[in-house]
Amino acid sequence: MLNRFDAEIPVLLKILSGEEDIVLPGKDFSTDQLIRLALMHRVTGQFYQYVRHHPGIFSDEQLELLDKRVKQNASRSLLQLHELLRICREFNRSGLSYACMKGPQLAKMIYGREALKESVDLDIMLVNESELETAHRVLIELGYDQSNLHDYKSRFAKKIFLLGKREVHYFNAISGCHVDLHIRAAANAYLTAGRFRDLFTDLQSYDLEGIPVPVLPPEKYLVFLCYHGALHQFGRLGWLMDIRFFIINMAKELDFNKVEWIARSLGTERALFLVFILLKEIFGTEMAGSKTGGNGTVGNGTFTDEMASSAIDILKHNRSIRYMIGVSERIWSRDASYTLGFRGRLERFIYLVMLSKDFAAKIDLIAGILTRNLLPVMRWLRS
């Protein structure tokens, strides 16, 4: 399936899968392009581990560039961890109901160190939208300036904004840290909002550098990561790597029967199977070769044979899944001009329609697009 790429993408996928002895292609292969793709897909940490063991392939200038980028990522990750700890400490003191999603907390959980995971911002889910005002006040007191919601003054305009965007963005000019404060678990969830009502009913406490922070239980966390990545068409391989290592490191706690049940109840099973298929294609039998125990869990951190077989069966018979995989593959080796161009935008819309489970979810998708497009009109009218 992975045969439509430029020469560099297959090499990058082999590196990410852990292959050591990789024969580089001939004249059409560019190490500069390979590095560009690693940076773009935010897998610099994993890529740099390979580079350190194969220094002869790359020039001194390339090694210096990668070394600099890895140090920059490590510095930013440590700063984000510090900021997340500050925010969680104050959210706990204020009695807010929230959950940490992705970012430094996920990095600690699956990698044990922050440098391997590159995050643009901190993602925090506010369980109760009614607590937005309190959370906003806490963030302002911590030095964060409100950004996008500040553009909408009236109560009606703010309501439309929150319906369309589902998160409020904050920025701390001193630390340079961004925060996305989410108020809904799912994008474009209006008619289908009830499906996500119980997503945060059984949060668990995770010890993050001595600060207890609430997180989703493993099965729900995995489903959320798959859903989030699928909404972004898995345009970055870093999201797939996070999911892969989540499964490997959380295998003893994961019940894959429960994972599938949760995905189906939320209407996100296509996202889940899309992940299974992509990981099976990239990492081969390593992700599908184990047997399950009596409780459905996996002992050595790999996919179950049953789940892999189900994913492949869906691939054979579901044209929607095949199309979505094709879109992700095309994005992997393209630059921004593709995703921002007419074809890229059209394919994204078709992809999201196919990702939606049923008619209600498809209506929600269109309603979300219309609501978000109201925002620039409202800004224009206000000006």
Secondary structure per residue as TSV (DSSP state, phi and psi in degrees):
chain	resnum	aa	ss	phi	psi
A	1	M	-	360.0	-35.8
A	2	L	-	-89.1	68.3
A	3	N	-	-130.5	15.1
A	4	R	S	-111.8	17.3
A	5	F	S	-98.8	167.7
A	6	D	-	-63.9	167.5
A	7	A	T	-62.9	-27.1
A	8	E	H	-78.9	-32.7
A	9	I	H	-61.9	-46.2
A	10	P	H	-58.7	-35.9
A	11	V	H	-66.4	-43.9
A	12	L	H	-62.2	-40.9
A	13	L	H	-63.8	-39.0
A	14	K	H	-65.8	-39.7
A	15	I	H	-62.5	-44.3
A	16	L	H	-67.4	-27.0
A	17	S	T	-79.0	-8.1
A	18	G	T	99.4	6.5
A	19	E	-	-67.1	136.6
A	20	E	S	-97.2	-44.3
A	21	D	-	-97.2	88.2
A	22	I	-	-108.7	124.9
A	23	V	-	-87.6	118.1
A	24	L	-	-74.8	141.5
A	25	P	-	-62.0	175.9
A	26	G	S	-86.2	-124.9
A	27	K	T	-65.7	-27.0
A	28	D	T	-86.2	2.3
A	29	F	-	-93.4	138.8
A	30	S	-	-129.7	121.1
A	31	T	H	-68.0	-29.6
A	32	D	H	-63.2	-42.7
A	33	Q	H	-66.6	-38.1
A	34	L	H	-60.9	-44.0
A	35	I	H	-65.5	-41.9
A	36	R	H	-58.8	-42.6
A	37	L	H	-67.0	-40.2
A	38	A	H	-61.5	-41.4
A	39	L	H	-68.1	-43.7
A	40	M	H	-63.1	-38.4
A	41	H	T	-86.2	1.6
A	42	R	T	55.3	49.8
A	43	V	-	-123.9	32.1
A	44	T	H	-60.6	-39.2
A	45	G	H	-62.4	-49.4
A	46	Q	H	-65.0	-39.8
A	47	F	H	-64.7	-40.1
A	48	Y	H	-67.0	-30.6
A	49	Q	H	-62.2	-38.7
A	50	Y	H	-68.0	-44.6
A	51	V	H	-59.2	-40.8
A	52	R	H	-62.2	-28.1
A	53	H	H	-91.2	-7.6
A	54	H	-	-136.2	58.4
A	55	P	G	-66.7	-24.9
A	56	G	G	-67.1	-17.3
A	57	I	G	-75.8	-26.6
A	58	F	S	-115.5	152.1
A	59	S	-	-76.5	166.0
A	60	D	H	-61.2	-37.3
A	61	E	H	-65.9	-39.4
A	62	Q	H	-67.6	-41.1
A	63	L	H	-63.3	-39.2
A	64	E	H	-66.0	-40.9
A	65	L	H	-61.6	-46.6
A	66	L	H	-66.6	-41.2
A	67	D	H	-61.0	-41.7
A	68	K	H	-64.5	-43.0
A	69	R	H	-67.0	-39.8
A	70	V	H	-62.8	-41.5
A	71	K	H	-66.3	-38.4
A	72	Q	H	-63.6	-42.9
A	73	N	H	-63.7	-41.3
A	74	A	H	-63.8	-41.0
A	75	S	H	-64.6	-44.4
A	76	R	H	-65.6	-38.4
A	77	S	H	-63.5	-41.9
A	78	L	H	-65.5	-38.9
A	79	L	H	-64.5	-42.8
A	80	Q	H	-64.4	-38.3
A	81	L	H	-61.6	-44.9
A	82	H	H	-59.7	-44.2
A	83	E	H	-67.3	-39.8
A	84	L	H	-63.6	-39.5
A	85	L	H	-63.1	-41.3
A	86	R	H	-60.6	-45.9
A	87	I	H	-66.6	-46.1
A	88	C	H	-64.0	-38.1
A	89	R	H	-59.7	-44.3
A	90	E	H	-75.4	-35.3
A	91	F	H	-62.6	-39.5
A	92	N	H	-63.9	-44.0
A	93	R	H	-63.3	-31.5
A	94	S	T	-85.8	-3.8
A	95	G	T	71.8	26.1
A	96	L	-	-77.0	146.4
A	97	S	-	-95.3	115.4
A	98	Y	E	-152.3	171.6
A	99	A	E	-143.5	138.7
A	100	C	E	-79.6	131.8
A	101	M	E	-126.1	121.3
A	102	K	S	64.5	-153.5
A	103	G	H	62.3	-152.1
A	104	P	H	-59.4	-35.2
A	105	Q	H	-64.4	-44.8
A	106	L	H	-65.7	-37.7
A	107	A	H	-60.2	-44.1
A	108	K	H	-64.6	-37.1
A	109	M	H	-68.6	-41.6
A	110	I	H	-105.7	-24.7
A	111	Y	T	-111.1	-23.2
A	112	G	S	81.8	-9.4
A	113	R	S	-152.0	151.4
A	114	E	G	-80.5	-23.6
A	115	A	G	-64.1	-25.7
A	116	L	G	-78.0	-16.7
A	117	K	S	-113.0	125.1
A	118	E	-	-101.1	121.6
A	119	S	-	-122.8	137.9
A	120	V	S	-78.4	-39.2
A	121	D	S	-148.7	177.4
A	122	L	E	-94.9	132.3
A	123	D	E	-111.2	118.6
A	124	I	E	-126.4	129.3
A	125	M	E	-98.1	121.3
A	126	L	E	-87.1	118.2
A	127	V	S	-66.3	-41.7
A	128	N	-	-112.2	117.8
A	129	E	G	-60.9	-25.9
A	130	S	G	-65.0	-16.6
A	131	E	G	-94.4	9.6
A	132	L	H	-59.8	-41.5
A	133	E	H	-62.1	-41.9
A	134	T	H	-65.7	-45.4
A	135	A	H	-62.3	-39.1
A	136	H	H	-60.7	-44.6
A	137	R	H	-63.2	-40.8
A	138	V	H	-62.9	-44.0
A	139	L	H	-66.4	-38.9
A	140	I	H	-63.1	-42.4
A	141	E	H	-65.3	-25.2
A	142	L	T	-85.7	3.5
A	143	G	T	98.9	11.0
A	144	Y	-	-93.0	138.7
A	145	D	E	-99.6	134.9
A	146	Q	E	-72.0	140.5
A	147	S	-	-114.8	-81.8
A	148	N	G	-68.7	-36.9
A	149	L	G	-68.1	-24.4
A	150	H	G	-63.4	-21.7
A	151	D	G	-73.2	-11.8
A	152	Y	-	-117.7	112.0
A	153	K	-	-87.7	-43.0
A	154	S	S	-78.1	158.6
A	155	R	H	-64.1	-38.8
A	156	F	H	-63.8	-45.1
A	157	A	H	-63.4	-40.1
A	158	K	H	-65.7	-37.2
A	159	K	H	-63.4	-45.1
A	160	I	H	-62.9	-40.9
A	161	F	H	-60.2	-47.9
A	162	L	H	-68.6	-31.7
A	163	L	H	-67.1	-38.4
A	164	G	H	-81.5	-39.2
A	165	K	H	-98.1	-30.4
A	166	R	-	62.1	5.9
A	167	E	E	-151.8	156.7
A	168	V	E	-113.7	132.6
A	169	H	E	-99.1	136.2
A	170	Y	E	-126.9	153.6
A	171	F	E	-141.1	135.6
A	172	N	E	-105.4	109.8
A	173	A	T	-66.5	-27.3
A	174	I	T	-74.5	-49.1
A	175	S	T	-86.4	-18.4
A	176	G	T	72.9	22.3
A	177	C	E	-100.7	137.2
A	178	H	E	-104.1	145.5
A	179	V	E	-131.5	129.5
A	180	D	E	-105.3	113.4
A	181	L	E	-96.8	104.2
A	182	H	E	-84.5	143.0
A	183	I	S	-117.4	-7.2
A	184	R	-	-137.8	140.7
A	185	A	S	-72.5	-28.0
A	186	A	S	-121.1	144.8
A	187	A	T	-77.1	144.3
A	188	N	T	55.0	43.6
A	189	A	-	-108.8	99.0
A	190	Y	S	-120.2	-70.8
A	191	L	T	-65.5	-28.5
A	192	T	T	-100.5	12.1
A	193	A	G	-60.0	-32.4
A	194	G	G	-62.8	-24.6
A	195	R	G	-64.7	-26.1
A	196	F	G	-100.9	9.1
A	197	R	T	-62.2	-36.6
A	198	D	T	-98.5	12.5
A	199	L	T	-63.0	-32.1
A	200	F	T	-111.5	24.1
A	201	T	T	-81.3	-17.7
A	202	D	T	-132.0	49.7
A	203	L	-	-62.2	148.5
A	204	Q	E	-111.0	157.6
A	205	S	E	-95.8	130.7
A	206	Y	E	-117.7	131.4
A	207	D	E	-82.8	106.3
A	208	L	E	-107.4	96.8
A	209	E	T	54.2	40.9
A	210	G	T	88.2	-4.7
A	211	I	E	-105.9	121.4
A	212	P	E	-73.2	123.3
A	213	V	E	-124.2	139.5
A	214	P	E	-78.7	137.0
A	215	V	E	-137.9	161.8
A	216	L	-	-68.5	149.8
A	217	P	-	-63.1	158.3
A	218	P	H	-53.1	-44.9
A	219	E	H	-64.3	-43.5
A	220	K	H	-68.3	-37.4
A	221	Y	H	-61.0	-44.6
A	222	L	H	-63.0	-44.5
A	223	V	H	-61.6	-41.2
A	224	F	H	-62.9	-44.3
A	225	L	H	-61.9	-40.3
A	226	C	H	-65.9	-42.7
A	227	Y	H	-65.1	-43.8
A	228	H	H	-61.9	-47.7
A	229	G	H	-62.5	-39.1
A	230	A	H	-66.1	-37.9
A	231	L	H	-58.9	-30.5
A	232	H	T	-95.6	14.9
A	233	Q	T	60.7	18.8
A	234	F	T	49.1	41.0
A	235	G	-	-64.4	-18.2
A	236	R	S	-117.3	131.1
A	237	L	H	-66.9	-20.9
A	238	G	H	-57.8	-34.2
A	239	W	H	-66.8	-40.6
A	240	L	H	-66.3	-38.1
A	241	M	H	-64.3	-40.6
A	242	D	H	-59.7	-44.3
A	243	I	H	-66.3	-41.9
A	244	R	H	-58.7	-48.3
A	245	F	H	-73.8	-26.5
A	246	F	H	-61.5	-47.4
A	247	I	H	-63.3	-44.2
A	248	I	H	-62.8	-45.7
A	249	N	H	-82.4	-22.7
A	250	M	T	-105.3	13.2
A	251	A	G	-57.3	-40.6
A	252	K	G	-67.7	-20.8
A	253	E	G	-98.5	-13.4
A	254	L	-	-88.3	132.5
A	255	D	-	-107.1	107.7
A	256	F	H	-71.4	-25.1
A	257	N	H	-64.4	-40.6
A	258	K	H	-68.4	-37.9
A	259	V	H	-57.1	-48.2
A	260	E	H	-66.0	-39.1
A	261	W	H	-63.2	-43.1
A	262	I	H	-63.0	-44.8
A	263	A	H	-60.8	-41.9
A	264	R	H	-67.8	-38.3
A	265	S	H	-68.0	-29.2
A	266	L	H	-88.2	-8.5
A	267	G	T	76.2	24.7
A	268	T	-	-116.1	21.4
A	269	E	H	-65.9	-28.0
A	270	R	H	-65.1	-36.8
A	271	A	H	-64.0	-40.4
A	272	L	H	-63.9	-48.6
A	273	F	H	-70.5	-30.5
A	274	L	H	-59.3	-41.9
A	275	V	H	-63.8	-46.8
A	276	F	H	-55.5	-45.0
A	277	I	H	-67.7	-45.7
A	278	L	H	-61.9	-44.5
A	279	L	H	-67.5	-37.0
A	280	K	H	-63.7	-41.1
A	281	E	H	-66.8	-39.9
A	282	I	H	-79.0	-44.6
A	283	F	H	-105.7	-0.5
A	284	G	G	65.2	-146.1
A	285	T	G	-67.9	-16.4
A	286	E	G	-58.3	-31.5
A	287	M	G	-94.8	5.1
A	288	A	T	-143.3	14.3
A	289	G	-	-101.8	4.9
A	290	S	B	-102.3	165.5
A	291	K	-	-104.1	152.8
A	292	T	B	-93.1	157.6
A	293	G	-	-85.8	-175.1
A	294	G	T	-64.8	-25.7
A	295	N	T	-95.6	8.4
A	296	G	S	86.1	1.9
A	297	T	-	-88.0	165.4
A	298	V	B	-109.8	129.1
A	299	G	S	-79.4	-29.7
A	300	N	S	-116.8	16.5
A	301	G	S	84.3	18.1
A	302	T	S	-115.2	165.9
A	303	F	-	-65.9	155.0
A	304	T	B	-77.2	152.9
A	305	D	H	-60.3	-37.8
A	306	E	H	-65.0	-44.5
A	307	M	H	-67.4	-40.5
A	308	A	H	-62.9	-42.6
A	309	S	H	-63.2	-40.8
A	310	S	H	-62.3	-41.8
A	311	A	H	-63.7	-43.4
A	312	I	H	-66.8	-37.9
A	313	D	H	-60.9	-41.9
A	314	I	H	-64.1	-39.9
A	315	L	H	-59.6	-40.6
A	316	K	H	-68.3	-32.7
A	317	H	H	-113.0	-2.0
A	318	N	-	-118.9	105.7
A	319	R	H	-67.5	-28.0
A	320	S	H	-62.6	-46.3
A	321	I	H	-62.1	-42.6
A	322	R	H	-61.6	-41.2
A	323	Y	H	-64.9	-43.3
A	324	M	H	-63.7	-38.9
A	325	I	H	-63.0	-42.2
A	326	G	H	-60.8	-39.3
A	327	V	H	-63.4	-46.6
A	328	S	H	-59.4	-43.3
A	329	E	H	-62.4	-40.6
A	330	R	H	-66.5	-34.7
A	331	I	H	-68.1	-35.6
A	332	W	H	-56.6	-33.9
A	333	S	T	-111.9	10.5
A	334	R	-	-102.3	161.4
A	335	D	-	-96.3	-175.6
A	336	A	H	-62.9	-25.6
A	337	S	H	-62.6	-26.0
A	338	Y	H	-75.4	-52.2
A	339	T	H	-67.7	-27.5
A	340	L	T	-93.5	-6.6
A	341	G	S	-82.8	177.7
A	342	F	H	-62.0	-45.7
A	343	R	H	-64.3	-42.9
A	344	G	H	-62.3	-42.5
A	345	R	H	-67.5	-40.7
A	346	L	H	-64.5	-44.1
A	347	E	H	-65.0	-34.7
A	348	R	H	-63.5	-42.9
A	349	F	H	-63.3	-46.8
A	350	I	H	-62.0	-41.3
A	351	Y	H	-58.4	-47.9
A	352	L	H	-66.6	-35.0
A	353	V	H	-62.4	-43.7
A	354	M	H	-69.9	-31.0
A	355	L	H	-69.1	-29.1
A	356	S	S	-67.1	137.2
A	357	K	-	-70.7	-45.2
A	358	D	S	-144.6	-173.0
A	359	F	H	-62.4	-42.0
A	360	A	H	-60.9	-41.5
A	361	A	H	-67.0	-35.1
A	362	K	H	-69.0	-38.6
A	363	I	H	-62.6	-41.9
A	364	D	H	-59.2	-41.3
A	365	L	H	-59.6	-47.9
A	366	I	H	-65.9	-40.2
A	367	A	H	-62.6	-39.4
A	368	G	H	-63.7	-41.4
A	369	I	H	-63.8	-44.5
A	370	L	H	-64.0	-40.6
A	371	T	H	-64.7	-44.0
A	372	R	H	-64.7	-33.1
A	373	N	H	-76.1	-13.0
A	374	L	H	-70.6	-27.6
A	375	L	H	-62.2	-50.3
A	376	P	H	-63.7	-30.7
A	377	V	H	-65.4	-41.7
A	378	M	H	-65.5	-38.5
A	379	R	H	-65.6	-37.8
A	380	W	H	-66.3	-42.0
A	381	L	H	-65.7	-37.5
A	382	R	H	-67.1	-32.5
A	383	S	-	-79.1	360.0
